[in-house]
Amino acid sequence: MRRCQRILAEDNPDRRAELEREADEARGIVPGSGTRAGWVELGESLPDHTAILLRSDVLADPSAVVAAAAHELGHEVLDGRGLADRSRPDSEALVDLFGVFQGFGIFQTNVSMESVPGPQPRFRSFGYLGERAFSDALAYYCFRRHQLDPAHALVPEWRNEVDLAARMRMRARLLDW
């Protein structure tokens, strides 16, 4: 909190950028990576407490807030409780899968690809799995849910809440099973 207040109070844009880089480095964020959220341990000021930090552009999109929070909560559960080793090469993807299987998959899938405004159409991914893997994970989630309790439809009613391309992929995967 003190670090954030210090950054906000800084009037010199160069010094402010330097303070933001230092904060990112302290959180383990690679400069220029486009990271939009972070999970940090608050350390000595509040032992045994963590915080989720979201960039301001994430706050403009409620679905992105849910997706980012789900991912960072996954870190809290998996990393914070020693259930997954953060040094694993697939640890970020594992955290994204955790979010899908905790019920946040619609949000994560819908924000997994977004267009970037500019003269040339471009897209960037949000999350580590990407739209294709998120739609596959959602399909598997539906399949396992139906397998565990056949009262749950294999192709759920909420499928219409998933963006069209991901929904079509999810439905095709479900019909394969």
BELCORJO-V355996 format. One line per field, one symbol per residue. ss: DSSP state (h for helix, s for strand, l for the rest). burial: # if it has 24 or more other C-alpha atoms within 12 Angstrom, else .. Layout:
ss = ???
burial = ???
This chain:
ss = lhhhhhhhhlllhhhhhhhhhhhhhhhlllllllllssssslhhhhlllssssslhhhhllhhhhhhhhhhhhhhhhhllllllllllllhhhhhhhhhhhhhhhhhhhhllsssslllllssssllllhhhhhhhhhhhhhhhhhhhllllllllhhhhhllhhhhhhhhhhhhhl
burial = ..................##..##..#.......######.........#.###........##############.##............##########.###########...........###################..........###..#..##..##.###.##...
